[in-house]
Amino acid sequence: LALEGDKGELGEGAIMKLAEALDSYIPNPERAIDGAFLMPVEDVFSISGRGTVVTGRVERGIVKVGEEIEIVGIKPTLKTTCTGVEMFRKLLDQGQAGDNVGILLRGTKREEVERGQVLAKPGSITPHTHFTAEVYVLSKDEGGRHTPFFNNYRPQFYFRTTDVTGSIELPKDIREGGRTVGAGVVAKILA
């Protein structure tokens, strides 16, 4: 009824009551605004007359127009400056953790940045290529592999917005594994 313009109790009024109930029941998510700025790059655009814009969801911290930032990962680290922040076609003074934004980068060419890299506060992070991880591997019943994987198996790993081919080195006591679909955390950085 609400879609048909009904203003009665079972029309728009019911939708408003539902929205109020949801707003009072569901807490606002915690935003990690205290940490150093970090945003995985989801997409890159070249805007005529403006420059290069990268889009993504700010993972932590705050970025303000005029601040220096770094483009980290995949390629050598580059320094640039945030010259604009846009969210839902509105220009903002800043973007913060949880916001899906477009960030205009000063003097950065489209070819210098790609999906999978991250924007970060200068000096706050460094890229790594080797690490030890703790991983939970799904069983066959959970939708995982039904055959084991072996030492030096080369699966695709997904980190934030990029896929990279890795190599698994199994401890000697592991004889059987599950499917490569799983979850884990980096336990120790090696290089």
N, C-alpha and C positions, 0 to 999 in steps of 0.2 A: 504494500500500500504506500509505503514511503516513496518508492520510486515513481509512483503515479501522482505524487504531489499531495497525498492525504495528510492534512495537518492534525488529524485526530490522535487519540491516545494510542491507537494501533499503527499509526503512520509515522510521521517524522518524530513525534513525541517518543515513540518506542525506541527509535534509533538514538535519540539524544540520551534517554535513560540508560541504554546499553553502553554508550560511549562513556558516560559518567561513571557507571559501575566498573568498567574496565580501567578507567583512569584512577579510581580510588583503590582498586585491588592490585593492579600490576605496578610494581615500583619502577621508577625511572632507572635505567641501567647506570652502573658506576662507570664513569669515564676516567681513563688513566691520563689525566691532564698534567700530573706532577712530573712525569718522566721526560726525558729528552725526546724531542720531536722525531717521529718515525712514521713513514707512509710507504707501503708497498705500491709500486707503479702498476696499475692495471691496464692503462692505455695511454697512447701518446698521439697528439694532434699538432699539426702546423696550421696556425690561424693567420691568414693573410693580413699583413699590417700590424699584427700583435706579436707573433713569435710562436714559441713552442709551449704547449700546454700539456701537462700530465694529469691524469685522473687517478683517483684511488680513495680508499677509506683511511683516514688518519688513525693509526694504531695506538699511538701514545703521544702525549705532549701537545704543544700548541705551536703553530707557525704563523708569523705575522708578516704582513706586507713590508718589504724592505729588509727582511732578515736574510743573512747568508745561509745557504744550505748546501749539502753535498749530495751528489748522485753516486750511490755505492752499489757495487756488485756487477758481475759478468764482465764489465769493461773496467779500465782504470778509473779510479775515483775522480770526479770532477767537482769543482766548486762553482756555484752559481748563486743568484739572488732571486728570491721570491718577489715578483713585481705585481702579483695579483692573485686573489683567492676568490673563487666563485662557487656558489652552491645553489642549485635549482634556479639558475639564470639570475641570481642576485650577487652583486659584488660585495665582498665582505672585507673587513680589516684583518681578520684572522680565521684560521680553521683549527679545530681542536679534536681530540680523540673522539672517535665515533662519527665524525662528519664525513660524508662522501663529497669530495671537493675536486675542483680543477685548479691546478696551480700553474700560473704563468711564470716561465723561467727566463731570466735576462741572459741574452747572448748565447743561448744553448740551441744547437741545431737539432733538428728532428732525428737525425741519424746518430746522435750522441747519447740518446736515452731510449730504453726499450722496456717492454713488459718484463717483470721479473727483477728489475733493479729496485732500489728503495731510495727515497729521499730521507735525509737525516740531518740532525743538528751536527755541524762540523766537529769531527773528532770523537763523536759519541759511539760509533760502531766501526768495525773493520770486517772485510769479507774473509771467509775461511773456506778451504776446500777439503779438509780432512777432519773427521770427528768420530768419536765413539757415541753411539746412541743406544738408548733403551727402547725397545719396540715391542708392542703387543701385536702378535700375528693372529689374525682371525682363523678359527678352526673351519673345517668344511661345513659344519652345521651352521656357522655364523656367516656363511657366504664367502669364506676364504678358499685357498687352494686345496685341492684334493691330492696333490703330489708334493713331495718335499722339494725344497730348493737347496742347492749345494754351495760349497765354498766358491767364491769368485762369481757368484750369480750377479748379473748386471741389470737390476730393475730401474724403473723411473721413480725418483723421489720428488714429491711436491712440497715446495717451500714457499709460503705466502702466495706469490703469483707466478711462480716459474716451476718448470719441470727440469730436472737434471738427471743424467744417467749416473748411477753410482755403482759401487762394487761392495758386495757383502763378504766379509771375512768372518766365518763362524768359529766360535770357540770349539775346541776339540770334543767337548762332551755333548754337543748338539748333533743328533743323528737324523732328526726329522723336523720338518717345519710345516707351516701352513701357507696359505695364500699370501701374496705380497701386499694385499690390502690390509693395512693395520695402522696403528697410531703409536707415537712415541715421542720422546724428548731427547734433545742433544744432552748427553751426560758429560762429555769432556771434549774440548777442542784440541786437536792435535797439530794443525798447521793453518 
